[in-house]
Structures are given as C-alpha cells and as structure tokens.
Amino acid sequence: MLSKSLVGCSNSPKASAKIESSALSHIYEEAYKKHAQTFNMCGYAAPKIDKVRVGVVGLGARGQGAIRRLSVIDGLEITALCDELSEQVQKAKERITTSGHSAVEFSGKEDSWMEMCQRDDIDLVYVCTPWYLHAPIGVYAMEQGKHVALEIPAATTVEDCWKLVETSEKTKKHCVILENCCYDFFELLTINLARNGFFGDIVHAEGAYIHEIGKSLFYRGKPGRSWRLKENMTRNGSLYPTHGIGPVAQVMNINRGNRMEYLTSTSTDDFMMNNYAKELSQEEDYFKQFIDQPFRGNMNSTVIRTVFGQTIMIQHDVTTPRPYSRLHVISGTKGYAQKYPLPGRLSDPEHGRNWFSDEEFKAIEEKYNPPIIKKMQDIAKEVGGHGGMDFLMDWRLIDCLRNGLPVDMDVYDAASWSVLGPLSEWSVANRSMPIDIPDFTNGSWKANIPHDILLESGGTTGVRV
C-alpha cells in the first residue's frame, strides 16, 4: 500500500493541473477504505417476474435504441419513459413497435426520474443518462425496490461504486451494468474456449475503446449537451474502460475465482483537442471558451495485475485519427485469440505464428459457440444494435429476471469494471504509480461461480419480430 504522502505528487505541472490534489486524495482514500459485505449478490436469484415492467430514463441516442429493442421482447412492458426533454419522450414513444406498453411520460424537470422511480408498477429501471447520473439513479431506484440496469460506466467515482454495491446488497436488488461488448459473438466464443481449456493458463489479456469522436465532442458540448465534453476536460485517465475490461474480465473469471489486484495508468499529453478548439473558434466564437482547457491525454493505457500474476492492458482513445478498435486479446500458454483490427482470429501451438484458416475457425465456432449464440444469433442480428450484441444483452437480462436466474453481470462487475476510471486518474496524475483495486466482493470472489453461458436454465423468453 502506498504512503498517503504520495497523494497528488507529480513532477509534471501539466499532469497535476488535470485534477486538483484534494480530488486525488479523495480517490486514494476511497480506494483503501474498508467496507463490510452484508449479502453476496453474486449468484443471487431474485424472485421470478413473469412480466418485467420497465421504466427507461434518458432518451438520447442510447435510450432511443433501447426502447426499440426492449419493445419486441415477450414478457416485458414499457410502463414509463423519462427524459428532461419532453420531445425526447415523444420520439421514444414512436419507437415502440409492439402493443401492450402503457409508457407513462415523465419530463420537464432535471429530477423527473425520482418521481418515476417511486411508481409501484416498475420492476426494472433502465438508465441511459449522462454518466454522472448513473450511480445516483441506480442507488435511488434500488432503494425504491427496483432492479436497475445502468449504461456504462456504472459510476465515475470510487465512492459511488461502493454505494452501488452496498445498496444492492442491502435491498437484494440487481444492479446490472449494460456492457454490450460482453455479448459480441466472438467474445462469447472466447469465454467458452477458455472454459474448455483452449488457452491453457491465461497469461495476458487486452481490451480497448478506440473510437475517433474528438471533434464531434465540441458540437455535443453546445448548451444542454455539454456533459461528455466536460468529462474529457476535467478528468484525465481511462474514462470509458468497460468495453475493454468487461469481456476479458469474464474470460478470466474476475470476481468469480479471480480478482484484479492493482493497476498503473499512463496518458499522453493532449495533441488534438486544443487544436480542434482553436480551429473551431475561427468559425464560431462559442468555441473560444474551450481554448487551453486541460483536456485529457489522447491515449490512455492502463495495466492491471491480477492476484494470480496475470496482466490486462486496457486502452482508451477517442481523439486520434485511427480505425475503430475494441481490441480483444486473450493470450495463454496453449492458445491465442484476437479481434481488431482483424476479424476474430484464433491460433495455437500447432499453427505456430499463423492463424487458423477460415475453415478451421468455422469448425471451432460450430463446436464451441455457446448455446446462447446458437439460439439467439439470428434473432439478435435481425433486431440489431451493434450487430446484435445490444439486443442479446437486453434479452438475456430480461430472461434472467423472468426466470429468477442470477444475472450475468452483477453489481460487483459494475463496480470493479467502472472503478478503473477514477483509479486511472489517480495513477496518471501520480506518474503512473500503482493503486490497489478495491475488492468489492469482500473476499467472496474465491468461491463465486462463473456466470452461465450455456443456457442450462432459462432461455424461455420469446421475441416479437
């Protein structure tokens, strides 16, 4: 454990300017604060809900897409729609493609979501708001007796990660992180391959969110839509880690027989965003306010070590001009898998440094694709959402709730994947020094069982397409 005298130290004036030392100190103190477990939510099967009544909060781009997907799942009723802007609620209503949804409207106030959460005709609150609202809404909804599903990241502070955990344990309500990449077909294949020994002992894994949206952040930052630009101006670290960590964490049984122990994190300087601000200010005076703001470093690389001596590298870059990548790498003593920049590929010692042929890869898929893919792949592709993984994520959550099954991604996953954001901020500002990753399971990881990908139970929920 590091000495508290190191909190906020840095030989780089630029780095220390990114985050005030008081905020850094708070991150550090929260990371090492002890918490007691009151109930183990991993593997917990809540009572069955025959018809899952859903209230959706936040009806921007992600929320609008969710409405269309949710509306075609059998045994689900959209009972409430909530957004500060009434026009977004109306747009969402138009995206409901099936009958049987009452969809009561809540809008006009910043806290309309509180009124919605208080209703007694909602079982699940589905949250697609700006990041900083995910945890507050999640905590409040669980306190009102609702299960919650939170868009990523589930929280942006260590303190809020613990609040989610403690509230879920206290109320025995699920807090699910909506990490869609865990339901991409190749990622699901690698989980099953790992469980069948294809990789041998896993040595190293990699994940990423590399997606050039930098210039568009300024347009999203115009009045009323400034939250994501603000995140990139006031925080310097791995702000969006869960796309990268989620799938590899499931492959490596994190929180279910394995645990992330500590991380180190390094960011570049900003080579892009301030230049964009200067360029845009030549066209419109509005953008002058962003010149010389302390933008986050363009590329962040965070390295995690597990309790078993494995490493994981997570990268985050939304500004430099390069092809999209959610790098997914699993490297073991017997096999290797990688997706991005190539399509999903596999290799093992018999192939040396060469990939399996297309025919060999298809044979592996045929043998090892888990039943959830075999059952739902065609339907998921038809309904859509990032190639079908969004729908598969939604369908699986509702199927678990309807059948009284443990959820695939519980509150410990939500907390441990999301906490990489604030912990990386501390490490970046302290010259990439290590910081421990809290054990949100309080030791239960040693006996927790990996989640079910074989549809040994459930799989009974229909789809109206």
Residue pairs with C-beta under 8 A, 6 or more apart in sequence:
1 32
1 436
2 28
2 433
2 434
2 435
4 25
4 28
4 29
6 430
6 433
7 21
7 24
7 25
7 28
7 426
7 430
8 16
8 21
8 24
8 25
8 429
8 430
9 430
9 431
10 16
10 429
10 430
10 431
11 431
12 431
14 269
15 236
15 428
15 429
15 431
16 429
17 294
18 235
18 236
18 294
18 296
18 425
18 428
18 429
19 234
19 235
19 236
19 425
19 429
24 425
24 426
24 429
24 430
26 159
27 157
27 158
27 422
27 423
27 425
27 426
28 426
28 435
30 157
30 158
30 159
30 162
31 158
31 419
31 423
31 426
31 435
31 436
31 437
31 438
32 436
33 162
35 162
35 165
35 166
35 438
35 442
36 442
37 169
37 441
37 442
37 443
37 444
38 166
38 169
38 170
39 169
39 170
39 172
40 169
40 441
40 444
40 448
41 165
41 168
41 169
41 172
41 174
41 175
41 410
41 411
41 412
42 255
42 256
42 406
42 410
42 412
42 441
42 444
42 445
42 448
42 449
43 406
43 448
43 449
44 172
44 174
44 406
44 410
45 404
45 405
45 406
46 147
46 172
46 173
46 174
46 401
46 404
47 404
48 401
48 402
48 403
48 404
49 123
49 401
49 402
49 404
50 75
50 402
51 75
51 76
51 77
51 402
52 75
52 76
52 77
52 123
52 124
52 398
52 401
52 402
53 76
53 77
53 79
53 121
53 122
53 123
53 124
54 70
54 76
54 77
54 78
54 79
54 80
54 122
54 123
54 124
54 125
54 126
55 78
55 79
55 80
55 81
55 82
55 116
55 117
55 119
55 122
55 124
55 125
55 126
55 146
56 63
56 66
56 67
56 70
56 78
56 80
56 81
56 82
56 92
56 125
56 126
56 128
57 63
57 82
57 83
57 113
57 116
57 125
57 126
57 127
57 128
57 129
57 137
58 82
58 83
58 127
58 128
58 129
58 130
58 133
58 151
59 67
59 81
59 82
59 83
59 85
59 88
59 89
59 91
59 92
59 128
60 83
60 88
60 128
62 128
62 151
63 83
63 88
63 92
63 128
64 88
64 91
64 92
64 95
65 385
65 390
66 126
66 128
66 390
66 394
67 78
67 81
67 92
67 95
67 96
68 95
68 96
68 97
69 383
69 384
69 385
69 390
69 391
69 394
70 76
70 78
70 126
70 394
70 398
71 78
71 95
71 96
71 97
71 98
71 101
72 97
72 98
72 383
72 463
72 464
72 465
73 394
73 395
73 398
73 461
73 462
73 463
73 464
74 461
74 462
74 463
74 464
75 398
75 402
75 461
75 462
76 398
77 100
77 101
77 102
78 96
78 101
78 102
78 103
79 101
79 102
79 103
79 104
79 119
79 121
79 122
80 103
80 104
80 105
80 106
80 116
80 119
80 121
80 122
81 89
81 92
81 93
81 103
81 104
81 105
81 106
82 89
82 105
82 106
82 107
82 112
82 113
82 116
83 89
83 92
83 106
83 107
83 112
84 107
84 108
84 109
84 110
84 112
85 107
86 105
86 107
86 108
88 107
89 105
89 106
89 107
92 103
93 103
93 105
96 103
98 464
102 121
104 119
106 112
106 113
106 115
106 116
113 129
113 133
113 137
113 140
114 140
116 122
116 125
117 125
117 137
117 140
117 141
117 144
117 146
118 144
122 146
123 146
123 147
123 401
124 146
124 147
124 148
124 149
124 401
125 137
125 138
125 141
125 146
125 147
125 148
125 149
126 148
126 149
126 178
127 133
127 134
127 137
127 138
127 141
127 148
127 149
127 150
127 151
128 151
129 137
129 151
130 227
130 228
131 153
131 156
131 227
131 228
131 231
132 156
132 227
134 150
134 151
134 153
134 154
134 155
134 156
135 150
135 154
135 155
135 156
135 157
135 160
135 161
135 163
135 164
136 160
137 148
137 150
138 148
138 150
138 154
138 155
138 164
138 167
138 175
139 160
139 163
139 164
139 167
141 147
141 148
141 173
142 148
142 167
142 168
142 171
142 173
142 175
143 167
143 171
145 171
145 173
146 173
147 173
147 174
147 175
147 176
147 401
148 173
148 174
148 175
148 176
149 176
149 177
149 178
149 397
150 164
150 175
150 176
150 177
150 178
150 414
151 178
152 177
152 178
152 179
152 240
152 242
152 243
152 417
152 418
153 177
153 239
153 240
153 241
153 242
153 417
153 418
153 421
154 161
154 164
154 175
154 177
154 242
154 414
154 415
154 417
154 418
155 161
155 163
155 164
155 414
155 415
155 418
155 419
156 231
156 235
156 418
156 421
156 422
157 422
158 419
158 422
158 423
158 438
161 414
161 415
161 416
161 418
161 419
161 438
161 440
162 415
162 438
162 440
164 175
164 411
164 414
164 415
165 175
165 411
165 412
165 415
165 440
167 173
167 175
168 174
168 175
168 410
168 411
169 411
174 401
174 407
174 410
174 411
175 410
175 411
175 414
176 397
176 407
176 408
176 409
176 410
176 411
176 414
177 242
177 246
177 409
177 413
177 414
177 417
177 418
178 393
179 242
179 243
179 246
179 393
179 409
179 413
179 417
180 385
180 386
180 389
180 390
180 393
181 187
181 242
181 243
181 246
181 247
181 326
181 328
181 389
182 188
182 246
182 247
182 250
182 393
182 408
182 409
183 389
183 390
183 392
183 393
183 396
184 247
184 326
184 328
184 386
184 387
184 389
185 369
185 373
185 377
185 388
185 389
186 328
186 337
186 339
186 343
186 344
187 247
187 250
187 251
187 328
187 339
188 369
188 370
188 372
188 373
188 453
189 344
189 364
189 365
189 368
189 369
189 370
189 373
190 247
190 251
190 328
190 330
190 337
191 247
191 250
191 251
191 370
191 453
192 368
192 369
192 370
192 453
193 199
193 335
193 337
193 346
193 364
193 368
194 202
194 251
194 252
194 330
194 332
195 450
196 368
197 334
198 332
198 334
198 335
198 346
198 348
198 368
199 330
199 331
199 332
199 333
199 334
199 335
199 336
199 337
200 332
200 333
200 334
200 335
201 332
201 333
201 334
202 251
202 252
202 310
202 330
202 331
202 332
203 310
203 311
203 331
203 332
203 333
204 310
204 311
204 312
204 313
204 329
204 331
205 248
205 251
205 252
205 310
205 311
205 312
205 313
205 329
205 330
205 331
206 244
206 248
206 312
206 313
206 314
206 315
206 327
206 328
206 329
207 243
207 244
207 245
207 246
207 247
207 248
207 312
207 313
207 314
207 315
207 326
207 327
207 328
207 329
208 243
208 244
208 314
208 315
208 316
208 317
208 325
208 326
208 327
208 340
209 240
209 241
209 243
209 244
209 315
209 316
209 317
209 318
209 326
210 315
210 316
210 317
210 318
210 322
210 323
210 324
210 325
210 326
210 327
211 317
211 318
211 324
211 325
212 318
212 319
212 320
212 321
212 322
212 324
213 318
213 319
214 272
214 273
214 276
214 298
214 318
214 319
214 320
215 276
215 280
217 228
217 229
217 232
217 273
217 318
218 229
218 276
218 277
218 280
218 287
218 290
220 226
220 228
220 229
221 228
221 229
221 230
221 290
222 286
229 290
231 239
232 239
232 273
232 295
232 296
232 318
233 290
233 293
233 294
233 295
233 296
234 294
235 296
235 421
235 425
236 267
236 294
236 296
236 297
236 300
236 425
236 428
236 429
237 265
237 267
237 296
237 300
237 302
237 421
237 422
237 423
237 424
237 425
237 426
237 427
237 428
238 265
238 300
238 302
238 314
238 315
238 316
238 420
238 421
238 424
239 296
239 300
239 316
239 421
240 316
240 318
240 421
241 302
241 314
241 316
241 417
241 418
241 420
241 421
241 424
242 417
242 418
242 420
243 326
244 314
244 315
244 316
244 326
244 327
245 304
245 312
245 314
245 417
245 420
246 409
246 413
246 417
247 328
248 312
248 328
248 329
248 330
249 255
249 260
249 312
249 413
249 416
249 417
250 450
250 451
251 330
252 258
252 306
252 310
252 312
253 450
254 260
254 306
254 413
254 416
254 445
255 410
255 412
255 413
255 416
255 440
255 441
255 445
255 448
256 445
256 448
256 449
256 450
256 451
257 445
257 446
257 448
257 449
257 450
258 306
258 307
258 308
258 310
258 445
259 306
259 307
259 437
259 439
259 441
259 445
260 304
260 305
260 306
260 307
260 312
260 416
260 437
261 304
261 305
261 306
261 307
261 436
261 437
262 304
262 305
262 434
262 435
262 436
262 437
263 302
263 303
263 304
263 305
263 420
263 423
263 424
263 427
263 434
263 435
263 437
264 302
264 303
264 427
264 432
264 433
264 434
264 435
265 300
265 301
265 302
265 303
265 423
265 424
265 425
265 427
265 428
265 432
266 300
266 301
266 302
266 427
266 428
266 432
267 296
267 297
267 298
267 299
267 300
267 301
267 428
268 297
268 298
268 299
268 300
269 297
269 298
270 295
270 296
270 297
270 298
270 319
271 298
271 320
272 298
272 319
272 320
273 293
273 295
273 296
273 298
273 319
274 290
274 291
274 292
274 293
274 295
277 287
277 288
277 290
277 291
277 292
277 293
278 291
280 287
280 290
281 287
281 288
281 290
281 291
297 428
298 317
298 319
298 320
299 315
299 316
299 317
299 320
300 315
300 316
300 317
300 424
300 428
301 313
301 314
301 315
302 313
302 314
302 315
302 316
302 420
302 424
302 427
303 311
303 312
303 313
303 314
304 311
304 312
304 313
304 314
304 420
304 437
305 311
305 312
306 312
314 420
315 327
323 341
324 340
325 340
325 341
326 339
326 340
327 338
327 339
327 340
328 337
328 338
328 339
328 340
328 344
329 336
329 337
329 338
330 336
330 337
330 338
334 348
334 349
335 346
335 347
335 348
335 349
336 346
336 347
336 348
337 344
337 345
337 346
337 347
338 344
338 345
339 345
344 361
345 355
345 356
345 361
346 355
346 356
346 360
346 361
346 364
347 353
347 354
347 355
347 356
348 356
355 361
356 364
370 453
370 454
370 455
371 453
371 454
371 455
371 459
372 392
372 396
372 453
372 454
372 455
372 459
375 455
375 459
376 392
376 395
377 388
379 391
379 395
379 463
379 465
380 388
380 389
380 391
380 392
380 395
381 387
381 388
382 388
382 465
383 391
383 463
383 465
384 390
384 391
385 391
385 394
395 461
395 463
396 408
397 407
397 408
398 461
399 405
399 458
399 459
399 460
399 461
400 406
400 407
400 408
400 458
401 407
402 458
402 460
402 461
403 457
403 458
403 460
403 461
405 452
405 457
405 458
406 451
406 452
407 451
408 451
408 452
408 453
409 451
411 440
412 440
412 441
412 445
415 438
415 440
416 437
416 438
416 440
419 437
419 438
419 440
420 437
423 435
423 437
426 435
427 433
427 434
427 435
439 445
441 448
